[in-house]
């Protein structure tokens, strides 16, 4: 049955749907047919919908002739109707392609995804090549989408990315199409297994990889186990919200559907080939043939199956001259040493067995190292008594399905490994563990001696299922997942996760925050408690968020600290809640509820440089909506309101000014910050706040939650890693973060605070004369001695006893001063520093002395 799509399809795969060869007479490029279920099923849909195919042509940038030829007039292949203007060939240099394809795809992803990590190599330069080649595929895909929109402005193209070669392209495609206002649907299908979390986490850039795949709207794997592995990785590595029942993952406010889509074969085509093929193998009437068809690869278990056959002949010598093994090994990666060694081992093993068991008129193993035609292969399938399909690990393995389709005569037996994806559905096959040699040999013997009525019954069921679930069935199911199938049946839109609610935080915090928990909340302001606004003064915290924070601040054993890049005075006025700890300038200034203050010393030389930089920024680049915010020990150059046509000029000049003055740039939300050159950040500040509030063993005393939205908050997330649960508020498509979980917006932060309030509201309040004091007494060392209530255990939190029991660095001076002195200090600091060579202005006798770090 013909499969039709409502959207023109853009297929993005490593290779084009045909091979290119050279005409020996003219030297011109010609097309050659490529066999494969994907091409057979998908190419006609691309042709019919006027779609496009993006892939590598087999040629490199160094090659002169890169023009794609038209198909031969006599071509009857599925790609015959695909015109050359429907093909966008990717061309990269030979070295770059080798690093991407051999260095990363085959040396890293192939063994890793087949659960053989000991064979995988992890090299940063090869991963970078993979990034760059994926970016090139993405660029051409966007060109394809633009072309389709130009030809039909109302269309919504379906971009379909294929396999482990294309796992990073989706986000680049989506971001560029969003910029150009081009509507698209995107899907990804992985043709190999997807491993468990324990395997995926070995890859050094696993978060980037997962986010790359999640750039699509629909993701397909062969079987449900692979789907669940992927969902588990998204939850554990990225902190995504997931629904295992509906197989949904929420990432950056988008719901991505995960679908088991077992690929299949063009069943009718193989059946017709088997019926028409002539006999190729000449056997005597009493001889049975076992068949193995595999690519020469370490995942296919060729050595294991040959050794099992050797064990069979030893255990059952009566099968000598009555059971022959025909093994077809298709060459693969012949230039790689590992594959060369595998071929040498296989050659020696087959030679030894043939030498041991051969008779004058018979050899136990017939070995074909090379490619065979589709007609020959169909004849092998048809005339074999047993097909031995026993990979050590395989995504699906279509050989098993092809064998079943070609069983048009005397029924044979399929011997199948449970480690192939096909084993999940082909239940009537004899399943055997290829790692167990004796069991393997016994399974082969059972297959050879199986009664005809059992063989007929098993094969009948296998053929019925594969006939119904052919490659068109797979394609129809895929199109349903993206709501693109033309069908009379009612279409159901893909599932969606509800917006994040309070209840969702039970899975994040349920075992970590209980009614008896002593809790520390460390929160950023902009982008966390308040939405990002065009101007900082407009970033107002929602009234509901403020009310929840106020109620939490009056709860027993709940301490809240606001840690912001704003100045201390500004963040205090914006939040406006008493009884909290406030930290301004990324933690350089901290004030506790009782008025005790901390100021981190700033080098005097930096203060002079900062004043120069501030003046030059104001004179040269504070135009067109750009402005400088003075925070005291820091300044921020804001350019959120600058128009796109002026943005590049202003920011480039601002960067030059930073370099000329000698101050490093710290990028923030459409802003550049100048900070003191000292080893102090939000991470160090967070640890200091926790130490002063709860003591050196704070991580044993309290449950700590941190939430932030930008790069500066990553310092705190790294510092608290293993000792707190951290949240990163982000909508970025591809972001590396040390956070335990991700939240889509400040609204989700409000939901989290409401969940915490509800969770803790069951506890009995602690009162003193009818009121609870928020200004707890502190010892002379700044430590607070709370009632010890151990936090409940959480699988994601590591307790470190006395992990912070270290003295402050000797070159840091911690200043504890009262609020009145602090106001005098601010008045002094806001005046320009003395830059003359004379003696500096003396500070008041009661004012703290600045030290240079």
N, C-alpha and C positions, 0 to 999 in steps of 0.2 A: 504494500500500500504506500502511495506517494506521501511524503511528509512535506508540509508547507509551513512557512514561517510568516508571521505578520510583519516582521521587521527585516530589512536587508541585513545580512550577516557579514561581519568583518572577522575572519578567522586569523588569529595570531599564533603561529606555531614556529618552531625552530627551523623547519624546512618547508619549502614550497610543496604543493601537492603532486609535483612531478619532478623527475630528475632531468638535468641538462647534460647532453652529450655533444660530441662534435661529429659532424658529417665528414667521413674520411675523404670524400671527393672534393667537397667545396670548402671544408674547414669551418662552415657556419654552425652555430649552435642549433641543436634540435631537441625537442622534448622526448623524454622516455617515460613510459608508464611506471608508476610506483605502486606496488601492491600494499594494501592495508585497509582495515575496516573503517578507520577514520576518514580517509579520502573517499572511499566508496559511499559512505553515508552522507558526509557533509558537503563534498564538492558540488553535487547536484543542487543542493539548497542555495549555495553561494551563487551558482549560475542562474537559478530561477529567480532569486530575489534581486539580482543585479548587484550582489555584494562584492566584496574584495577579500583577497588573501595576502597577508603580510608574512614573509618568511625569508630565510636565507636561501639564496639561489645555488649555493655551492661555489660561488665565485667570490673573490676578494677585491679590495680596492686596487690592489696591484694589477689585477687582470684588466686587459684592454676591452674586451668585448663583454658588455654587461647587458645588452639589449635582449629582452625575453622574446623568443620566437612564438609565432602562432602555432596551434596544434596542426598536425598533419590532417589533410582532408579525409583520409581513411581511418583516422583514430576513432575507436569505439569505446575508449576508456571513460570513466566517470568525469574526467577533467577535460574532455574533448571540447565542451562548450565554454570553457573558461578562457576568455580572451586575454591577450597580453596586457591590455589596459586595466584588467581586473586584478592584476598581480603587482604588488609593491615589493620588489626585492630589497633585502637588507644587505648592505655591503660594508664590511669592516676589514681592517688589516688582518693579515695572516696571524701575526703575533697576538693581537687582541682576541681574535676568535679562538686561537689555541688556548689562551689563558682562560677564556670564558667557558669554552666547551669541554676541553680536556682537563684543564686545571681546576675548574670549579664544579661544573655539572657532573662530570664523570668521576673525578677524583674525590669529590666531597659528597654531593647530594646522592649519587647512585648508591654507594655503599652505606651511607648513613640512613637513608630512607628504607633500605633493605635490611636494617637492623644488624649491620656489620660494621660498627664504629671503629673497630681495630684496623680496618682497611682504609678509613677516611683520612684525608689530610686537610688541615685548616690553614690557609695562607691568605694574609690580608691583601696582597697584590692580586691574587686570583679572584677574590671576592670583589675587589674594586673593578676588575675587568668585567665581572658579571653585572655589576651595577651599570657600568657604562654601556654595555651591549643592550641591556634591558631598556636603558634610556633611549637608545637609537630605535629599537623596536617600537617604543612608545611614541616617539616623534613621528614615525611613518604611520602608525595607527591613527594618530590625531589627523594627519593629512588625509587618510582614508575616510575618516568621519566627516571632515570638512567637505570632501568631494561628494559624499552621499547627501549631505545637507544642501549643498548647492544645486544638485540635480533635483531634489525633492525637499523643499524647506520644511514640510510638515512631518517628515519621517523621524523615527527614533531608532537609529541603528543599534544592532545587538553586537557588541564586541565580545568575542569568545576566545579567551586565552587558554593555551594548552600546555600542560606538563611542567616538569620541574625546571625547564629552561626559562620560563616566563613568570617567575614568582615575584618579581619586583616591578613589573611594568604598570600594574593597575593604578596605583596612586598617581603616577606621573600623568597617565592618560586622563584620569578623572580631574585632576587639578587644572590641566590645560584646557580641557573641554568646559569646565566651569568658568574659567577666565573668558573663553570665547562664546559663552552662553550657548553651547551645543548640547542638546539633550541626548543621552545615551543610556543603554542598559549594558551591564558588564557581568560576565560570568567566567569562571575558571574551572577547568577539569584536570585533575591529576591522574596520570596513567600508571603510576607506580604506587606502592604502599605509602601510607603516611604513618610514621612510627609513633610510639608512645612518648610521653613527656620525658621519661628518663633518657631517651635517645636524643630527642630534639634539643634538650637543654645543653648538650655537649657542643652544639654549634655556637661559636662565639657571638654571632650576630642574629641569634634566634628571634629577638623581639622585632628587629627590622624585617626579617623574613615573614613572620606571622602577619605583621601589619601590611606588608606588601600584598599578601593573598587576600586579606580582609578588605582591600580596596574594591573588590567586586561585590555585586549584589547577590549573586548565587555562586556557591562553591560545590563542586561535585567530586565525590570519591567513589571507588568501585564498590565498597561494601560498608556496612554500618560501623564496623569496628574502626575503620580509618576515620570515619566522621567523628566518632566519639573521642578518638585520640586527638584530633584537631581541636575539638571543642574544649577538651581538658587542657591542652596547651594554651589556648587563648585565655582561659580563666586563670591558670596558674602563673603564666609568664606575664601576661598583659593586664591581669586583673579585670578582664571583661565580664560583664553580666551575661549569663548564658541561660538557656532553657533546653535541657537535654531531652525533654519529652518531645518538643516541637523541633528540636535541632536548630536553634537560633542562637546567634551571637550578636551582642550589641557592641558596636565600636564607633566612637566619635559620633554619637547620636544617630547612627544608621543601624538598622537591623539587617544582618546578613544571614541568609538561609543556607544551611548545610544539608546536602542531599546525597543519599546512597544511590548511585547510578551505575549499576554493573554493565560495562560495555560488552558488546557481543559481536557477531560476525554476520556477513551477508549469507544467511543460511541457504537460500535457494541457489545462489551462485555456486557454492561448494557442492551442493547435491548434484547439480547439473554437470559440473566438472567430473565428479566421481562416476556418474552414469556414462559419460562419453569417453573417459580415459581408457587407453589400452593397458593391458597387463605389462608391468615393467619388471617385476621381480619373478623369476622362474624358480619355483620351489617344487620339491617332490610332494605327492599327495598327502604324505603323512607328516610333513614338516610344518610347524607353526612358527609364525614370525612375530617377534616383539619389536615395537617401533619406538624410537626416541627422536624427536625433532626439537633441537634447541640451538639458540645462539651460544657460541662458545664464550660463556661468562661464568664467573665463580658463583653467581646466585642460582644457577640452573641445576646444580647438583649432579653434573655429569659423572664425576669420579665416584660419587656415592652409588649411582645406579649401576655402573659397570662392576663395581665391587660386589654389589648385591647379586648381580647376575653370576659372577664367579662363585659366590657362596651357593647359589642355586645349583650350579653344575656339580659342586662338590657334594652337596646333600642329596642330589637326585641324579646320579650318573646315567640313569635310563633316559634322560632328556638329551644326552649327547646324540647329535645327528637328527634330533627331532624338534629342537627349539633354537632358532637363530635370532640373534639380536641385530637389527639394522639401526645404526645410530647416524643421524644426519647432524653434523655440527657446522653451523653457519659461521664463517670467520667474523671476528669482531675485534676492533682496536688492536690490530696486529702489530702496531708500532709500540705498544705498551709492554714493558717487561713482565708485569704481572700476568698478562694474558699469554705472553709467549711461554712463560713457565707452566701455565695451566695446560697449554697445548702439548708441551713436551711431556708433562706428567701423564696426560691422557693417552698420548701416542705410546709411551712405554708400557702403560697398564694394558692397553688393548693388545700390544705385541706380545706381552708376557702371557696373557690369557689364551690368545690364539695359538701360541707356541705350546702351551700346556695341554690344551683340549682338542686341537685340530686332528682330523683323520684325513686320509688320502682324498676323500671325496667331500669333505665338509670342514668349514671353519665356523667357530661359534659367533664371531662378531664381524659384521660387514660395516665398514666405517667409511662414511662419505664426508670429507672435509671440504665444504664448498656450498654453493647455492644450487638449488634445484628449482625447476619451473613449477608453476601452479598445477599444470596437468600431471606432472610426475608426482608431486606431493599428494594430489587427490588420489592417485592410484596407490601410493604407499598406504594412505589412510584406509582405503577401501579393502585392501588385501591383507592387512595386518590382523592378527588374532588378539593382540594386546597392545594398547598404547601406554607407554610408561611416561607419565607427565608428573615428575616429582622434583620440582624446584625447592631449594632451601628457603626461598622467600620470593614471592611474585605478586605483582599488583592484581592481575587477573589470570593471565595465561590463556590465550585464544587457541593454542594448539589443541587443548582438550575439546573445545567446542567444534573446531574444524574436523577433528577425528569423528565426532558423533555425527556431524552433518554428512560425512562421506560414507557412513556405514549403510550402504544401500543393498548389500548382499548378505552373506553369512554374518550374523551379529558377532562383534568382538566384545572385549572387556576394556574398560577404562580404569587404569590404575592412577590415582591422583593424590598429590600431597595436600594435606590440610593447610599448608602454609602458602598455598596459592589462593588468590581471591575466588577462583572458580570453585574451590572446595566448599564455599558457603552455600552454593545453590545446587551443585551437581551431586545430590545425596546418593544417587544410585551407583555412583562410581565406587570402586574399592579404595578406601583412603588408607594411606600408609605413611608412617613417619620415616622420611629418608635417612634420618640419623641413626636408626636402629637396624643394623645390617641383617641380623637373622630374621627379624620380623618382616623386613623388606623382601628377603628371599622367599619367605613363606607366602607372602601376599602374591608374588609373581607366580608361584606354583599353584595357588588357588585360582588365579585368573586363567592359567593354562588348562586347568582340569575342570573348570566350571561347566556344569551340565547345560545343554543347549536351551532348555526351557527357562532357566534362570537368566542366561545371557539375553535371551529374547525379551524377557520382561524388563530387565534393567535398561537395555538399550532403547526399548520402546518408550519408556518414561523419559529418558534423557533426550531423545529426539523430539518428542512432543514439546517439552519445555523449551528447547533451543529454537525450535521452529516458531513458536509463539513469541519468544523473547529474543528476537534477532536484532540486528544493528538499528533497524528502523524503529523498533520498540524503544531502544535506548535513546535515540534522537528525539522521539516524541515525548518521552518522559523529561528529557532535558528542557525542551522548549516549554513544557508545562511549568517548570520551576521558575522561568523568567516571564511567564504569561505571554508567550509569543507563538503558540500553536494555533493554526487555523483548524478548527474542529467544530463539529456540531455539538459536542458535549459542553456542558456548562463549565466555565473556567472559574477556578477559585484562586484569588490573589494569594501570593506568598504570605506566610505567617508574620506577625509583627509582635515584638515585645512591647508591653505597656510602658509608658514613660516611667522613669525611676520613681518609686514610692518608698515610704518609710520601711515597709516590710522587706524590701530588697536588702536592707542593710543587716538583716539578721544573718545572712550568709557571709557577710564581710566581718561583722563584729560580734555575732551571737555568742561565741565561746570566749571572747576577749573582754567584753564589757558586761558585767552582771550587776545585780542590785547591791552587792557588797564591794564593788570595785572602787578603788580610789583612782580618780581619773585626772589626767592632764591633757588639756586641749590646746594645741599650738596651731594658730590659724594665720594665714596671710590675709591681707585686706582686699586689694584690687584684684579682680578676677576670681576671688574665692568667696569672700563675704559680700562683696559688691560687684556687679557686672562691670566689665571694662567700658569706659566712656571716652568720648572724643577728648575731653579735658579732665584732668584729675579732680577738679572741684565739682564736676558733675557726677562723679562716681559715688553715689549715695547708697548706703546699705538699706535694703528693703525694711520697712517698719516691722514686718513679721520676723525677720531674721534678728533684728535688734531685741524684740520682745523675748524670743527664745533664748538668746544669749544672756539677757538679764535674769531670766528665771534660772538658767543653769548656773549663773554666777552666785546665786543665793543657795544653791544646793550644798549639802555637807560633802566634803571631800572631793569637790570639783574645782579645779584651778584652770583658769583660762589665760592664755598669753596671746596677744596680737603682735605678730612679727612682720613688719612692713618695710618697704624701701622708702616710704615717705619719712619726712622729718618726725621727730617724736611729738612735737606740739601738734602737728597736723593730724597724725593718726589718732591721737587722743581726742581731738575735737571731732573728727569724723565718726569715731565709734561712740564716744560720749557715754560710756558705762563705767561706773565706779567699781572698785574691787577687782580690777583686772591688772595683769602685768602687761605693760606696753614696751615694745622694742621698736625704735626708729632707725632709719639709715641702715637697714639690713642687720640690725643688732649692735651697731656701734654705740647706741644710747638705749639704756634699759631703765625703766622705773617700775618698782614693785608696788603693790597696793598700799603698803605702809609708808610710801614716800622715799624709801631707800633707793638710791640711784647708782647706776654703773655707767661710766664713760670710758670707752677704749681710747688710749692715747693715739694721737695722730702726729706723724713727723712734721716738724715746723717747716721744713723745706717743701713738703707737699702742699701745705697751706698757702705758701707763696705761689707755687705753680698753679694751684687751683684758682686763685684770684686772677692770675693772668689769663688762664683759659676762659674763665667766666666772662671777663671783659672782651676778649677777642671773639668769643661766640656771639655775645650780644651785639657787637659792632658789625660782624661780617655775615652771620647766617641766621639771625633772628628776624626773618622776613617771611612773608607768605604763610603765616600761621605757626611758624616755628618759634619756640621760646625756651628760656633757661629757667629751671627751678632751682633755687638755692636752698640746700638742706643743711647747711653748716659745714660739716666735714665732708660732704659729698655735694655734687651738683648733677642735674639731669637735663640733657638737651632733648626736648620733646619735638617730634615732627609728625604727630598723628594727623594734624589738620592740614598738612601740606598737600597740595594737589599733585597728581602723578607726574605731570609734565615738569614740575619744579623739583620733585623729590630727589632725583639722582644727583642733580647739580649741588643742592644744599647738603645732602648727606656726604657726598664725596669731599666737599670742602671742610665739613665738620670733622671728618676723619683725619684730614691733613692737619687741621689745627690741633687735634689731640696729639698727633705724632710730633708736631713741631714743639709743643710745650713739654712733651715727654711723659704724658699720662696715658695709661692703658685704657682702652675702650671696653666697657661692659655693656653688651647689647641687652635691651629689654623690649617691652611691647612698643614698637615704633619709637624708640628712644635710645639715646646713648648716655651711659652713666660714667662719672668719674668718681672712683672710690680710693680711699687710702691704700697704699701698697703694703698692706700688712696681712698676716695670715689670720684674718678674722672674717667670718661670714655668718649667714643664717644658721649654718650647722653648728659652729662653735657657740653662737649665741644661744641656740636651743639647748645645748648641753649645759651651758652656764645657768640658764634659767631653771632647768630641772635640778641641778645640783643645789642651787641656793634655796629652792623651795622645799626640796625633799631630802637633801643630804646626798652624800657620795654614793650610797647604794640605792639611788632613786629607781633604777630599773627593776629592783626587787620589790619596791614599795608601791609603784603605781603602774597603771595601764596608760600608755601615751598614744595619742592620735595627733598626727600632723596633716595639714591640708594646705596646698599651695598650687600656683598655676604657672610659674615661669622658671627660667633657668636658675635664678637665685635661690629658689626653693629646693632645687635639686641638691644643693649643698646640705640642707637639713635632712633631706630624704636619705642621702648617703650616710650622713653622720648617725642617723637613728636606725639604720638598716639592721634588722634582727632584734631591735629593742623597742620598736613601736610599729603600729600600723599607719602607713602613710598613703595619702591620696593625691594624685595629680589631676588637676582640672584642666582638660584639654580637648580640643576638637581637631587637633592636627592629624593628618592622615598617616604620617609616619614619624614617630617620635620615640627616641630612646629615653627611658626614665627609670630611676631607681625606686619609684613608688610601688607600693604593694598593690594598689588598685588605681583605676582611672575613673573619673567622674566627668560627665559631659558639660556641666555648667554650674554656676553658683546656685541655681535652683536645687540641684542635687545635694549641694552642701547644706542647704536649709533642710532638706529631707533627712540628711544624716543627723543634724542637730536635734531635730524633732524626735527621731528614733532614740537618740541618747537620752533626751529628756524623759520620754515615756519609759525607757528601760530603768532609769534611776529613780523615777518617781515613787517606786514601791518602798524605798528605804525610809526608815524613821529619821526625822530631822534631829540634828544635834542643836540644843539651845543653851544659851547662857543669859539668864535673867530675861527670858522671853525672846531674845534676839541672838542670831548667830553672827559673830564678829568675822568680817572678811580680812581684818588686818591681824594676821597671826603673828605671835611673838617669834622673833628670830634670835638665834644665838649670835654671839659676837663674830662667829665665822660665817654668818649668813645662812646657816643650815636651819631648816625647819624640821622638827621631830614629829612626824605624824604617827597616828596609831597605825601599826603595821597590819595591813590587810593584803595578803598576797594576791596578785592578779591571777585569774584563772588561766590555765594553760591554753595555748593556741598553737596549732601546727605550724603557723607562719611566724611565730615569735620565738626568739631565742633568748633565754635568760642568761645574763652575764653577771655573776656575782662580783660586786665591787669593781665593775669594769671601768668606772670613772674615778677610781681611787688614785688619782695622780695629781701632783701639785701643779699649780699654774706655771706657765713658762717664765723663766727668770727675767726675760726682757719685756714682760707685760706688766703694766701697773694698773691694778684694778682700783677704781676710786669709788668709795661709798660716801655720798654727800646728800644733804637734805634738799628739799624742793626750793627753798628760798635762795640758797647758794647757787643752785642750778640756774635760776632765772637771771641772777647777776652774771653768771658765766656766759649765758646765751647773749646777753646784751653786749658783753665784751667781744665775743667771737664774731658777731655779725658786723663789727666794724672792720675795715680792711687792715690786714696785718702790716706791721712796719717792715719795709723792704730796704731801708737804709742800712749802712754799715755801722751805724751808731749802736749804743746799748739799747736793748729792747725795753719796751714799756713794762714796768713792774706790775705784777698782779697784786690785788688787795691781799692783805695778810691772811684773810680767812678764805681766800679763793684757792681751789686746788691747782696744783702746778702741772702743766702739760709736760709730757716727756716724749722724746723722740724715739721711735722704735727702730 
